Amino acid sequence: MIIDDQYYDVIIVGTGAGGGTLANKLAPTGKKILVLERGDFMPLEEQNRSNVDVFKRERYHAPEQWYDNNGESFSPQTNYAVGGNTKIYAAALLRMRERDFEVVKHQEGVSPEWCLKYQDFEPYYTEAEQLYKVHGKAADDPTEPPRSADYPYPAIDNEPKMQEVAVAIAKQGLHPATLPLTLTRQDDDPTGDSEVFGITPALKFPNVTLKTSAKVVCLHTNSSGRTVKAVEAEIAGQSYLFSSDTVVLSCGAVNSAALLLRSANEKHPNGLANSSDLVGRNLMRHQMSAVVQLSATANSGKFPRTISINDFYWGDENFPYPMGHIENTGGLLQDVTFAESPPILSVLAKAMPGFGLKQLAVRSIGWWVQTEALPDPNNRVRVEGNKLYLDYTPNNTEAHDRLIYRWMEVLKAIEKNSEQSVLPSSGVYPRGEVPIQVVANQCGTCCFGEDPQTSVLDINCRTHDVDNLYVVDGSFLPSSSGVSPALTIIANALRVGEHLTQLT
């Protein structure tokens, strides 16, 4: 065991949306900060997915095995690198809606009330959009919440084919809106992420140190169990101990919970900060399905997601419960999540014999249909020995199915309208549900709240049980809402960072 001779004010574990953003926020304070990242820097050619064959699915999988409900192993699509999962996400940054912070009744359960409200997060949403250079257009989505400032950059134009489709959707009485995207405005790597907007600017400050290929394996407390006294990490086959006044986890909702569970000791026999028995529980990941339709003409296969439809977010005239969010996949040759289910294109292959996978991809238009997952204590991260289990059963399934079929009705209506001939009348809409190995939008495993018996973290995302331990990734969310949690995680990291700057 090697004991590092440096003492830090803050140790941040993980460089994703939460950790990378927090490092940026704290860097100017002069605090001595150590950032520990399990992975390394991603090569530029892998970051720019326009140069990558995403159907080589193993490219974006972690080099380890997790286990599902049945004990079957799988390789998770989660990214260990500087920037974390923001290096492989779709770069869509949406605000949760005002009602998402309140009690929301769903057909299969309840989405709980938050201890903070939209107005508490709004200033940090605005700050996050500025920091991540979000491109968007306000007021073209009827469900969008009020904002104190416009997007800092104008929305990205639709690809010509998708613009025709957007016009056709609007003629059905719906409101296709621009999807807010974080972009670097750089040709070689256009997608915004927490390396570009968080870690890179933070490292310009001499008080910030980044150690890569540093896998944190345990948190050690003092004898009372109230303070983390050391962070143990494996680097190049050696065990190191690092110490600081404050420790912040941002490993992702699955791995942060797993680290707390693996750090059990005499004072915390069920896992660190787990007196509530809620660490790892209430794991949520959106129900996501890809719906694919034939395109009348070929497209490049390499264009961003730009269209968002939320007309059914809170339901419709036939279903008075939330249904969810729809957005186009962008070009299918660069959508990493879509690549997890390429067999859905095999249905189209029957209608287009002789076409290969890539040829089908460029003659198809894809849509992501996304529904809120509800918190369930039985959906959880569990650790047994060296094995990490995801005990997960999807819920809110009827709402998701209704949204899929409602969207298919829209597509059929477009195809049948002779004036809207942008899509051929195929009647074939293969769909594929995202499998367990895709842990995109993971959240909820260490939710925040005011009551230590019903939450793991307090309002400032400090653990109730350990005084100097915080969690700033998607773990803190009490509910998942119907939109991606990325912007909310970034905004919350800025909020928690503001709190930490005030600590002596």
C-alpha positions in Angstrom: 0.0 0.0 0.0 1.4 3.4 -1.0 0.2 6.4 1.0 0.2 9.6 -1.1 2.1 12.3 0.7 -0.2 15.0 -0.6 -3.3 16.1 1.3 -6.2 17.6 -0.7 -9.2 19.8 0.1 -11.4 17.8 -2.3 -11.1 14.4 -4.0 -13.5 13.9 -6.9 -14.0 10.3 -8.1 -15.1 10.3 -11.8 -15.1 12.8 -14.6 -18.5 12.4 -16.1 -21.4 15.0 -16.2 -21.2 15.5 -12.5 -17.6 15.1 -11.6 -16.2 16.9 -14.6 -18.5 19.8 -14.1 -17.8 20.0 -10.4 -14.0 20.1 -11.1 -14.6 23.1 -13.4 -16.7 24.8 -10.7 -14.2 24.4 -7.9 -11.0 24.9 -9.8 -11.0 28.8 -9.6 -11.5 28.6 -5.8 -7.8 27.7 -5.1 -8.9 24.5 -3.3 -6.4 21.7 -3.8 -8.3 19.2 -5.9 -7.5 15.6 -6.9 -9.6 14.1 -9.6 -9.4 10.3 -9.9 -10.6 8.7 -13.2 -10.8 5.0 -13.8 -10.2 5.3 -17.5 -7.8 7.3 -19.7 -8.2 9.9 -22.4 -10.2 8.7 -25.4 -8.4 8.9 -28.8 -9.8 11.6 -30.9 -10.8 9.2 -33.7 -13.1 7.4 -31.2 -14.6 10.6 -29.9 -15.7 11.8 -33.3 -18.2 9.1 -34.2 -18.5 10.3 -37.8 -15.3 8.4 -38.3 -16.3 5.2 -36.3 -18.3 2.2 -37.3 -20.6 2.1 -34.2 -22.0 -1.2 -35.2 -18.8 -2.7 -33.9 -20.6 -2.7 -30.6 -17.8 -3.8 -28.3 -16.0 -0.5 -29.0 -18.1 1.3 -26.3 -18.4 -1.5 -23.7 -16.5 -1.6 -20.4 -13.9 -4.4 -20.1 -15.8 -6.2 -17.3 -18.9 -8.3 -16.6 -22.0 -7.4 -14.7 -24.9 -9.8 -14.0 -28.7 -9.5 -14.5 -31.7 -10.8 -12.6 -31.0 -14.4 -13.8 -27.3 -14.3 -13.0 -26.4 -14.0 -16.7 -23.3 -12.0 -17.3 -23.2 -9.1 -19.8 -20.7 -6.4 -20.8 -22.2 -3.0 -20.0 -22.3 -0.2 -22.4 -20.7 2.3 -20.0 -17.6 4.3 -20.7 -14.5 4.5 -18.5 -12.6 7.5 -19.8 -12.0 11.1 -19.1 -15.5 12.6 -19.6 -17.2 9.3 -18.7 -20.5 8.6 -20.5 -20.7 12.1 -21.9 -18.1 10.9 -24.4 -20.7 8.5 -25.9 -24.0 10.2 -25.2 -26.2 12.0 -27.8 -25.3 15.5 -26.4 -29.0 16.4 -26.0 -29.4 18.6 -22.9 -33.0 19.1 -21.8 -34.5 20.7 -18.7 -36.9 18.7 -16.6 -40.4 20.2 -16.7 -41.9 22.0 -13.7 -44.3 19.3 -13.0 -41.5 16.7 -12.9 -40.4 18.1 -9.6 -43.9 17.5 -8.1 -45.9 14.3 -7.3 -46.9 12.9 -10.7 -49.4 10.1 -10.9 -48.7 7.4 -13.6 -50.8 4.5 -14.5 -48.5 2.1 -12.8 -47.4 4.2 -9.8 -46.2 7.5 -8.6 -43.3 9.7 -9.4 -42.3 11.3 -6.0 -42.0 14.9 -5.1 -38.6 16.5 -5.0 -37.3 18.3 -1.9 -36.3 21.1 -4.3 -38.4 22.5 -7.1 -37.8 23.7 -10.7 -37.2 27.3 -9.6 -34.4 26.1 -7.3 -32.7 24.5 -10.3 -33.5 27.1 -12.9 -30.4 29.4 -12.3 -28.2 26.3 -12.5 -29.9 25.1 -15.7 -29.1 28.5 -17.2 -25.5 28.3 -16.0 -25.1 24.8 -17.3 -26.4 25.7 -20.7 -23.9 28.6 -20.9 -21.0 26.3 -19.7 -21.8 23.5 -22.2 -22.6 25.9 -25.1 -26.1 24.5 -25.6 -27.6 25.2 -29.0 -31.4 25.5 -28.9 -34.5 27.6 -29.5 -36.7 28.7 -26.7 -40.5 28.7 -26.8 -41.1 26.2 -29.7 -41.9 23.3 -27.3 -45.3 23.7 -25.5 -44.1 21.7 -22.5 -40.8 23.6 -21.9 -40.6 25.3 -18.5 -40.0 29.0 -18.0 -36.4 30.2 -18.3 -34.5 33.3 -17.2 -32.3 33.4 -20.3 -32.4 32.2 -23.9 -30.1 29.5 -25.1 -26.5 30.8 -25.6 -26.3 29.6 -29.2 -28.9 29.2 -32.0 -30.4 25.8 -32.7 -28.7 23.4 -35.2 -30.7 23.2 -38.5 -32.3 20.0 -39.4 -30.7 17.8 -42.0 -32.7 18.6 -45.2 -34.5 15.3 -45.1 -35.4 15.7 -41.5 -36.6 19.2 -42.1 -39.2 17.8 -44.6 -40.2 15.3 -41.9 -40.5 18.0 -39.3 -42.9 20.0 -41.5 -44.9 16.9 -42.2 -45.2 16.2 -38.4 -46.4 19.8 -37.8 -49.1 19.3 -40.4 -50.5 16.6 -38.1 -51.1 19.2 -35.4 -48.0 18.4 -33.4 -45.2 20.6 -32.3 -41.8 19.3 -33.4 -39.3 21.4 -31.5 -35.5 21.8 -31.9 -33.6 19.4 -29.6 -31.1 21.4 -27.5 -27.6 20.1 -28.1 -24.2 20.8 -26.5 -21.6 21.4 -29.2 -18.0 22.5 -29.1 -18.2 24.3 -32.5 -15.1 22.4 -33.5 -15.0 20.3 -36.7 -12.7 17.6 -35.4 -14.8 16.8 -32.3 -18.1 18.6 -32.4 -19.9 17.0 -29.5 -19.8 18.8 -26.2 -18.9 16.7 -23.1 -17.5 17.0 -19.6 -13.9 16.6 -20.7 -14.1 19.6 -23.0 -16.2 21.8 -20.8 -15.2 20.5 -17.4 -11.9 18.7 -17.0 -9.8 20.5 -19.7 -10.5 24.1 -18.3 -10.1 22.8 -14.7 -6.6 21.5 -15.5 -5.5 25.0 -16.4 -5.4 25.7 -12.7 -2.3 24.6 -10.8 -4.4 23.5 -7.8 -6.1 20.7 -9.8 -4.5 17.3 -10.3 -5.9 14.5 -12.5 -4.8 10.9 -12.2 -6.1 8.6 -14.9 -6.3 4.8 -14.9 -7.0 5.1 -11.2 -9.8 2.7 -10.2 -11.2 3.6 -6.8 -12.0 0.3 -4.9 -12.8 1.4 -1.4 -13.5 4.4 0.9 -12.1 4.1 4.4 -13.6 5.9 7.4 -12.3 6.9 10.7 -13.1 4.9 13.8 -16.4 6.7 14.4 -17.5 6.0 10.8 -18.5 9.6 10.4 -15.6 10.7 8.1 -13.9 9.3 5.1 -10.3 9.4 6.0 -8.8 7.8 2.8 -9.7 6.8 -0.7 -8.1 3.6 -1.9 -7.4 3.3 -5.6 -5.6 0.8 -7.8 -3.0 2.4 -10.2 -0.8 0.3 -12.4 -1.2 -2.7 -10.2 -0.4 -0.8 -7.0 -2.8 0.2 -4.2 -2.7 3.9 -3.2 -4.3 5.8 -0.4 -5.4 9.4 -0.9 -6.7 11.8 1.8 -8.8 14.9 1.7 -11.2 17.0 3.7 -14.1 16.2 1.3 -14.8 13.3 -1.0 -17.2 13.5 -3.9 -18.4 10.5 -5.9 -19.4 10.8 -9.5 -18.9 7.3 -10.9 -22.4 6.9 -12.3 -25.5 5.8 -10.5 -24.5 2.1 -10.8 -20.8 2.4 -9.8 -21.2 5.0 -7.1 -23.7 2.8 -5.3 -21.5 -0.3 -5.9 -18.5 1.6 -4.4 -20.5 2.5 -1.3 -21.7 -1.1 -0.9 -18.1 -2.4 -1.3 -16.9 0.0 1.4 -18.8 -1.6 4.2 -17.1 -1.7 7.6 -17.9 -2.2 11.2 -19.7 1.1 11.6 -21.5 0.6 8.2 -22.1 -3.1 7.9 -24.6 -2.8 5.0 -22.4 -0.4 3.0 -21.1 3.1 3.5 -23.9 5.7 4.1 -26.5 3.0 4.0 -28.4 3.2 7.3 -31.5 3.7 5.2 -30.9 0.5 3.2 -31.5 2.6 0.1 -28.0 2.7 -1.4 -28.3 0.9 -4.8 -32.1 0.8 -4.6 -34.6 2.6 -6.9 -32.3 2.2 -9.9 -34.0 3.9 -12.9 -33.2 3.8 -16.6 -35.6 5.1 -19.1 -37.7 2.7 -21.1 -36.2 3.4 -24.6 -37.2 1.9 -27.9 -36.0 2.6 -31.4 -38.6 2.8 -34.1 -37.3 2.6 -37.6 -39.0 3.6 -40.9 -38.0 3.5 -44.5 -36.8 6.7 -46.1 -37.7 7.6 -49.7 -34.2 8.5 -50.4 -30.8 7.8 -48.9 -29.3 10.1 -46.3 -25.7 10.5 -45.1 -26.3 8.3 -42.0 -24.2 10.9 -40.1 -26.2 13.8 -38.8 -27.1 14.9 -35.3 -30.4 14.4 -33.4 -32.3 17.7 -33.9 -36.1 17.0 -33.5 -37.9 16.7 -30.2 -41.6 15.9 -29.8 -43.2 16.3 -26.4 -46.9 16.5 -27.4 -47.6 13.2 -25.5 -45.3 14.0 -22.6 -48.2 14.3 -20.2 -50.5 11.9 -22.1 -53.3 12.5 -24.7 -57.1 12.4 -24.9 -57.1 8.6 -24.6 -54.5 8.2 -21.9 -54.5 10.7 -19.0 -51.1 9.6 -17.7 -47.5 10.7 -18.8 -46.3 8.9 -21.9 -42.9 10.4 -22.6 -40.5 12.0 -25.0 -39.7 11.3 -28.7 -36.6 12.4 -30.6 -35.0 11.4 -33.9 -32.0 9.2 -33.6 -29.8 11.2 -35.9 -27.8 9.3 -38.5 -27.9 5.6 -37.7 -24.3 5.2 -38.5 -23.2 7.2 -35.5 -25.9 6.5 -32.9 -24.1 4.4 -30.3 -27.2 3.3 -28.4 -29.0 2.3 -31.6 -26.1 0.1 -32.5 -27.0 -2.1 -29.5 -30.0 -3.4 -31.4 -29.0 -3.7 -35.1 -31.2 -6.8 -35.6 -34.3 -4.5 -35.9 -32.9 -3.5 -39.3 -33.3 -7.2 -40.3 -37.0 -6.6 -40.6 -36.4 -3.9 -43.2 -34.0 -6.2 -45.0 -36.9 -8.4 -46.1 -38.4 -5.4 -47.8 -35.1 -4.4 -49.4 -33.3 -7.6 -50.3 -29.6 -7.3 -51.2 -29.0 -4.4 -48.9 -26.3 -4.6 -46.3 -26.5 -3.2 -42.7 -25.0 0.2 -43.6 -27.1 0.5 -46.8 -30.2 0.0 -44.8 -29.1 2.5 -42.2 -28.7 5.3 -44.7 -32.1 4.5 -46.2 -33.8 4.6 -42.8 -35.0 7.2 -40.3 -34.8 6.3 -36.7 -36.8 7.6 -33.7 -36.1 7.2 -30.0 -39.3 6.7 -27.9 -38.6 7.3 -24.3 -40.8 6.8 -21.2 -40.1 7.6 -17.5 -39.0 4.7 -15.3 -40.6 4.8 -11.8 -38.6 4.2 -8.6 -38.9 0.7 -7.3 -36.8 -0.4 -4.3 -36.5 -3.9 -5.9 -34.8 -2.4 -8.9 -31.3 -2.2 -7.5 -27.6 -2.5 -7.7 -26.3 -5.4 -5.6 -22.8 -6.5 -4.8 -21.9 -10.1 -3.9 -18.2 -10.7 -3.6 -16.6 -9.3 -6.7 -19.8 -9.5 -8.7 -22.0 -6.5 -9.5 -25.7 -7.4 -10.1 -28.4 -5.3 -11.7 -31.7 -6.6 -10.4 -33.9 -4.8 -12.8 -37.5 -5.3 -14.1 -38.8 -2.5 -16.4 -42.0 -0.7 -15.2 -44.5 1.8 -16.6 -44.6 -0.5 -19.7 -48.1 0.3 -20.9 -47.4 4.0 -21.1 -44.3 3.2 -23.1 -46.2 0.9 -25.5 -48.9 3.5 -25.9 -46.4 6.1 -26.8 -44.8 3.8 -29.4 -48.1 3.0 -31.1 -49.3 6.6 -30.9 -46.1 7.6 -32.7 -46.6 4.9 -35.3 -50.0 6.3 -36.0 -48.4 9.7 -36.6 -45.9 8.2 -39.1 -48.7 6.3 -40.9 -50.7 9.4 -41.2 -47.8 11.2 -42.7 -47.2 8.4 -45.2 -50.8 8.3 -46.3 -51.0 12.0 -47.0 -50.2 12.5 -50.6 -48.9 16.0 -50.0 -46.4 14.6 -47.4 -44.6 12.1 -49.6 -41.3 12.5 -47.7 -41.7 8.9 -46.5 -42.7 5.9 -48.6 -45.8 3.9 -47.5 -44.1 0.8 -46.2 -46.3 -0.2 -43.3 -43.1 -1.7 -41.8 -41.9 -0.2 -38.5 -39.4 -2.5 -36.8 -38.8 -1.6 -33.2 -36.3 -2.6 -30.6 -36.1 -2.1 -26.9 -32.8 -1.1 -25.4 -31.4 -4.2 -23.6 -30.1 -4.3 -20.0 -26.5 -3.8 -21.0 -27.3 -0.3 -22.1 -27.2 1.7 -18.9 -27.8 5.1 -20.4 -29.7 7.6 -18.2 -29.0 5.6 -15.1 -30.2 7.3 -11.9 -31.8 7.1 -8.5 -29.5 4.8 -6.5 -28.7 7.4 -3.8 -31.6 9.8 -3.9 -31.5 13.1 -2.0 -34.1 14.3 0.5 -34.6 15.8 3.9 -35.4 12.6 5.8 -32.4 10.2 6.5 -34.8 7.3 6.7 -36.1 7.8 3.1 -33.0 9.2 1.4 -29.3 8.6 1.2 -28.2 12.2 0.6 -29.3 15.6 2.1 -30.4 18.6 0.0 -26.8 19.5 -0.7 -26.1 15.9 -1.8 -24.0 15.1 1.2 -24.6 11.6 2.7 -26.7 11.7 5.8 -24.4 9.2 7.5 -20.9 10.4 6.6 -20.1 14.1 7.1 -17.6 14.7 4.3 -19.0 12.5 1.6 -21.0 13.7 -1.4 -22.5 12.2 -4.5 -23.1 14.3 -7.6 -23.9 11.9 -10.5 -27.4 10.7 -11.5 -27.6 8.8 -8.2 -29.3 11.7 -6.5 -32.4 11.9 -8.7 -35.6 10.8 -6.8 -37.4 10.4 -10.2 -36.2 10.1 -13.7 -38.7 12.3 -15.6 -39.3 11.7 -19.3 -36.2 13.5 -20.5 -32.5 12.7 -20.3 -31.0 13.5 -16.9 -27.7 14.8 -18.2 -28.5 18.6 -18.0 -30.0 18.1 -14.5 -26.9 16.3 -13.4 -24.7 19.1 -14.7 -26.9 21.7 -13.1 -26.9 19.9 -9.8 -23.1 19.6 -9.9 -22.9 23.4 -10.3 -25.4 23.8 -7.4 -23.4 21.5 -5.1 -20.2 23.1 -6.2 -21.5 26.5 -5.1 -22.2 24.9 -1.7 -18.7 23.4 -1.5 -17.0 26.7 -2.3 -18.5 28.1 0.9 -17.0 25.4 3.1 -13.8 26.4 5.0 
